């Protein structure tokens, strides 16, 4: 199963030990989704339910999506044929891990924060995988592909299209700066970049947005 290695990859980048494993919260039966979501074409959905003071979390991923990823494992070879599916699954894992981390620290997290972090996670892990799989490559087109060519599907946005666009804009600015850092092959620079990513992950919403707005 690919989801656990994806969680481990993110947890390693951000230094996020957690006792929760994404597999334990995964379901693939579309009929278990709320009615409004069952009729949509969504391949990924994180559900958060509040019941009598307790919070229940579930991650839905389409079984055909998971099968395609099993047949073309992006952790072994990430390419144009499996990139979209990888990003879909990675987004779900990112949301799950972000929710788990905030819950473990008794901190609230907004939808904007979840979407912003997921966009950053897509970029960071894709860069990392491409560089690991082809050490001499320079994934220069990754930023354009993720932030300029990606379009928000109104039917899947569920009334949050502007929020998703805002998260995309902020993530694009953050990752443009990150791209320049990652392009530097000096070990010291990469160590500083990793430390910066970990600090950013732990900021609250207001400080994250302020940090990005101050980037040149």
ABEGO torsion letter per residue (X at the ends): XAAAAAAAAAAAAAGBBBABBAAAABBABAAABBAAAAABABABBBBBBBBGGBBBBBBBBBAAAAAAAAABBAAABBBAAAAAAAAAAAAAAAAAAAAAAAAAAGBBBBAAAAAAAAAAAAAAAAAAAAAAABAABBBAAAAAAAAAABBBBAAAAGGAAAAAAAAAAAAAAAAAAAAAAAABABAAAAAAAAAAAAAAAABBAAAAAAAAAABX
